[in-house]
Amino acid sequence: MNFVRILLVVGWAFVLWATLRAANMGLDLAGDFFFGDMSHPWRGQFNIDFIAHLLLAALWLWWTEKNRLAAPFVGLFTILGGGLFSFAYLLVRSFKSDGSVGHLLLGRHYRSGDAA
């Protein structure tokens, strides 16, 4: 579990660095670059693949969130915040899971007697 936590911290720091670097250009330009790149086939493919992964991660974190009132916000923040939100969220959740990978992956659906 410590290795996963280290990866989450390193990934979060790298995404934060890249975000701050890009934000220097202006946050209002983010949509222009993202959607403007769709005209190039490979950039469009990357962006569509990225959106699909964000949606999958959002659905997974929504499904596993213990607090059903917070779950939709967790999903929304996963899409809007990407790694800045989801890496930090998973790091916090890794400590709440008491070192259990099954608990981390399944959240509220985890049963301590189940093999995972």
Phi, psi and omega in degrees: 000326180297324177297318178297317179297319178297316178299320179296318180293315180296315178299316179298315180297320179294316178294320177299314179301312181296323180293315179296322178296315180290325182296337176298336178281342182115128181293334181291345181272350185304312180295322178299316180292314184298307183281330177295328179290346182295341181289335176272126186305316182286322177293320176298317178299316180298314182294321178293318177298318179297315178299317179299318178294320177298317179296317178297315178298319180297315179296318180297312182292326175298312183297325185268347182297130181294316182277107184293336176284327179279337186307313179298326179289323176299314178299314181297315181292331176295318179290313184285327184260348180055222181295331179301322178274307190293324178295316179295318179299314180292327177297313178298316181294331178296327178283328178285343182272004178055037176079006180268117178295322178300317178294320178297317184282325186258344178055235185293347180270357182285135174240126188301335179276346180287148175280126177206000000 
